[in-house]
Amino acid sequence: MLRGAPRASRCCDPLARRWPAAGPPLPTMLAGTAALSDSRWGQIAPLLPPQQPPQKPPRGRPSLDHRRLLEGLLWIMRTGVPWRAMPAAYGSWHTAYSRYQRWCQDGLWDRICAVLHPISPPLNTG
């Protein structure tokens, strides 16, 4: 492996190549717009496991909203930066990484990618 070359993910890397970023761009969520449109989120939300309801009395850290975390994962995949460089507005990088690994092992990440990047059927040339 070349020195300084980005390492490939062990699980479900949706990008074949990673382009080095000149600097982390301003995430779209932080710029005031959502990375996922409401229609795309409507297609993805049913695939995700149910969000844990808040506990009474509250114990531990509350779970992170799936949409916010997914936008952070998409930002990581789009920019190719290390996990630790994920902006705090998306939540903890460690939570994002562990949830990404869990979703890959369950096959959920592949289903999310299929919704985001549908493969069109081949054209009939015959």
Secondary structure, 3 states (H helix, E strand, C coil): CCCCCCCCCCCCCCCCCCCCCCCCCCCCCCCCCCCCCHHHHHHHHHHCCCCCCCCCCCCCCCCCCHHHHHHHHHHHHHHCCCHHHCCHHHCCHHHHHHHHHHHHHHCHHHHHHHHHCCCCCCCCCC
